[in-house]
Amino acid sequence: AALRGEIKSVLKWIDANHTEDRANATTSVERFSSPILFLATMGNQLMLMTLLLQLGADADLKNSKGYTTIELLLMFETGDKSWRGKLLLSWGASFIRD
């Protein structure tokens, strides 16, 4: 749903359980434990990205391979990345390794 930008479905799922940090939920290990923010980013879902960040999604959360959403955006995504990259940077994303 996040990849396809189904905002209502994602927000309903997040709101269904307030004891879990669903804004920072990740996919299965088979899919490299990718954060939900990454799925919205790769789906070019700027509005959903914004909502996830406002709900507390960590812009620097790493997948199981140690990559952040902005690193994956810069490495693998084709086309215009500027708005998504700017949004992530404005919420504290970094792509300089320690």
RAPE-V769854 format. One record per backbone hydrogen bond with DSSP energy under -1.0 kcal/mol. CO is the residue of the C=O (numbers start at 1). NH is the residue of the N-H. E is the energy in kcal/mol with one decimal. If there is no record, write none. Layout:
BEGIN
<<CO/NH/E> <CO/NH/E>>
END
This chain:
BEGIN
<<1/6/-2.8> <5/7/-2.0> <6/10/-2.3> <7/11/-2.9> <8/12/-2.3> <9/13/-2.2> <10/14/-2.6> <11/15/-2.5> <20/22/-1.5> <21/24/-1.4> <22/25/-1.5> <25/36/-2.4> <28/31/-1.1> <28/33/-2.3> <29/32/-2.1> <32/64/-2.8> <34/27/-2.1> <35/39/-1.5> <36/40/-2.1> <37/41/-2.2> <38/42/-2.9> <39/43/-1.6> <40/45/-2.8> <41/44/-1.6> <45/49/-2.6> <46/50/-2.3> <47/51/-2.3> <48/52/-2.7> <49/53/-2.4> <50/54/-2.3> <51/55/-1.7> <52/57/-2.6> <53/56/-1.4> <58/61/-1.5> <63/66/-1.9> <67/63/-2.3> <68/72/-2.2> <69/73/-2.4> <70/74/-2.3> <71/75/-2.1> <72/76/-2.7> <73/77/-1.2> <81/85/-3.1> <82/86/-2.9> <83/87/-2.2> <84/88/-2.4> <85/89/-2.5> <86/90/-2.4> <88/93/-2.5> <89/92/-1.8>>
END
